[in-house]
């Protein structure tokens, strides 16, 4: 009888652990999604702060250089940060 109680207790612990694993997997997925959303928002904000045209953004993504035309000055960038 004692062995049966131990087996039942271990089975209960196994089931409890499986449930926790599922909960943590769901929590991890949710946190990863939140992180991705915040990273994407940060990227959008950076692009908007630079007042870039779609063509300029495409140029950056294509060859990794920032077009110097129409970039805000350091003062304008700081001013925008305070406005947000």
Secondary structure, 3 states (H helix, E strand, C coil): CHHHHHHHHHHHHHHHHHHHHHHHHHHHHHHHHHHHHHHHHHHHHHHHHCCCCHHHHHHHHHHCCCCCCCCCCHHHHHHHHHHC
